Amino acid sequence: QVQLVESGGGLVQAGGSLRLSCAASKSTFRSSTMGWYRQAPGKQRDLVARITNGGLTNYADSVKGRFTISRDSAKNTVYLQMNNLKSEDTAVYYCKAVSMIGLVTYEYWGQGTQVTVSS
């Protein structure tokens, strides 16, 4: 069982920055694709950014150029640097780990961290 613990959320003014962290409990992190998702009230949970164990990244169009995902395998941690935040970035942000062992895919979610951007 992999546990994911997010931190770094909070209240920030529009145009400000936050950095989210997601620490994984096991070294299976190193072989996992890690992602950040967000869910605003009344909306579905959507992908924000994703990074493979090889460092390939992809982003939602709405955050390109403002958010950066990175990972530190030595610390089993993935980060989401969020700059130039907008009110529409307000949501609960979740960390997700996806790993494959043989033909079986395992998915794990963190508990979420609230990000609130005031305009």
Secondary structure, DSSP 8 states (H G I E B T S, - for coil): ---EEEE--EEEETT--EEEEEEESSGGGGGSEEEEEEE-TTS--EEEEEE-TT--EEE-GGGTTTEEEEEETTTTEEEEEE-S--GGG-EEEEEEEEEEETTEEEEEE---EEEEEE-
